[in-house]
Each structure stands twice: as structure tokens, then as C-alpha cells.
Amino acid sequence: MDVAGYLRRLGLGRLAGQEASVEGLHALHRAHAERVPYECLEIWLGRPTTVDPTESARRIVLGGGGYCFHLNGAFSLLLSALGYEVTRHVGGVQGSAAAAAGANADHLVITVSGLPAPQSPEGRWLVDLGMGDGLHDPLPLVAGVYEQGPFTFGLRPSEAVPGGWRFDHDGRGSFLGMDFRSEPTGMSAFAGQHARLTTSPDSGFVRVATVARRDATGADMLRGLVLTRVGELAGTRTLEEPEDYFTALADVFGLTLSDVGHDERGDLWRRLVAAHQHWLTTRAAGPAA
């Protein structure tokens, strides 16, 4: 892995060679959340990916992003290379109260150990860049309520996963919560869910082209053609022209898609417009549709 290139992408070249620390972990997590977007555009561009963290790290170094398997997988490699004690865990996202809670491997979670601090006497931290509008900073792996910018999060023992943990999102978040198992796991545990999420018509990533980014004062979320800001400068608008869409990708999310050709951009835009029109039609028809 190109550690120097990864740190340059984060604007943190100064951390090369430094010892693992609580301050360093927070700096790395914040920079990653702000500079590397959560996104599933590779699916919409017809570019297959894997859960291999080395592949994901290479894509990030070159200016891309990804979703939980990619972002947390690559970040776990970077942290390990910098001397942090990292463990991967099987998790599961609960989108709404209508869905079941549990750890079904549709989410990769990482924790870091060996960094005691007043907030985390045992030195364990929840590190998660794969929740879109989720964490900006790591959370102490200690039950409690935590505020990050405009969001209030909860962390507690899981009721659905014996011995595991439950992350409760803010009420304005894009999902209800996330559970994860305490035992370590390998990346192969996520291959099946990755295949489903990238190909199934029922997958949220296949149905909606999603891009998200966290910062200290809120979160930006682009779902299809609808751009929403939660927190400071909150608002929602629809991007009705391709120039508006690709400018938002670059200016808001740091995604320039420099390796995407003109025809690919045109195809992507046409797919986005068709999906948006379908969404408008479905919404107008109501629940009985």
C-alpha cells in the first residue's frame, strides 16, 4: 500500500513515522471523513469492485471513495501500517424500525485498541468511516451518549447480538442504527453481502446513487439528484443539469471522476435522470402504488 500517497490524500503527510496516539487517530479519522467520500458510483459506472482492502486503498489514493467495505477496509490497512492495533468486526445496519436489527455482514466495522485516554480508560475506540453521515471522530468504546457537531449518537450493548455493541444514530440520520459483533473477522466474511449490494435490484446502492461526506458542523448527502445538507447551512435542492451534478461531486464531495470519459458521464447522467423520474412517479402515486 502507498502509505505516503494515502496520507497525502488526507493532507496528513506530517503523521508519517509518528507513533500511534489518540490525537493521531482522531486527526486521521476526521481527515478521512472530510476528504474521502462515502459513495457507490462505481456500481453506477459499471465498474466491479472487491472487498480487498489493498484494492480499495489504491482507489482512494487515486482520488476515489467507496462504501463501508472499501473505506473501513482501506483505513484499517493504513492504521495498521502506522502502528495502530486494529480489529475488523462483522456489523449490520438497521435502516428503519421496520427492519430487523443484527449483524448480517452488510457492514464492516473496525475498532482500535491500546490507546487509553480519560474518555476510554481501556483504550478501545470505535472507528467507522463507512456510515455516510455517521461519525466524524472515533467514539470511545464505552456505553454512553456522544455529540459530534449537530448529531447525538448512542453507544450501548447490543440487544440483537449477544456480547456485541449497538450504535444508535441521530434522529436526522440516514439510518436507525448499527450492531456489530465483538469477535474479530476477516474480509472474506463480507464477500457475499458485497456481491448482493453491488448487483441485486433490491440493493439500495443499485437503486440510488448515493454520495455522502461528514464534517465538523454536519453532513452532506447526495441521493440521486437530490443534494441535502444536515446541520449548519441546512437545506435541500435538486440538481437539474449535468454541470450542477458533476460540480457538486467535485466541490462538495471532492470527487472529480477524472478517469471517467465523456460518454461515461453521459451514460451516468441519463441513468440518474431515469432513476429520479421513477422516484418522482412512485412518490406521486403514493403507498398504494
HELIX and SHEET records of a PDB file:
HELIX    1   1 VAL A    3  LEU A   10  1                                   8    
HELIX    2   2 GLY A   13  LEU A   15  5                                   3    
HELIX    3   3 VAL A   22  ARG A   35  1                                  14    
HELIX    4   4 LEU A   41  TRP A   44  1                                   4    
HELIX    5   5 PRO A   53  VAL A   61  1                                   9    
HELIX    6   6 CYS A   68  ALA A   81  1                                  14    
HELIX    7   7 MET A  187  PHE A  190  5                                   4    
HELIX    8   8 ALA A  191  THR A  199  1                                   9    
HELIX    9   9 GLY A  204  ARG A  207  1                                   4    
HELIX   10  10 PRO A  242  ASP A  251  1                                  10    
HELIX   11  11 HIS A  262  ALA A  285  1                                  24    
SHEET    1   A 5 TYR A  38  GLU A  39  0                                        
SHEET    2   A 5 THR A 210  ASP A 215 -1                                        
SHEET    3   A 5 GLY A 218  ARG A 223 -1                                        
SHEET    4   A 5 VAL A 226  GLY A 231 -1                                        
SHEET    5   A 5 GLY A 235  THR A 238 -1                                        
SHEET    1   B 8 LEU A 139  PRO A 140  0                                        
SHEET    2   B 8 TRP A 125  VAL A 127 -1                                        
SHEET    3   B 8 HIS A 107  SER A 113 -1                                        
SHEET    4   B 8 GLU A  85  GLN A  94 -1                                        
SHEET    5   B 8 GLY A 177  PHE A 180 -1                                        
SHEET    6   B 8 TRP A 165  ASP A 168 -1                                        
SHEET    7   B 8 PHE A 151  PRO A 157 -1                                        
SHEET    8   B 8 GLY A 144  GLN A 148 -1                                        
END                                                                             
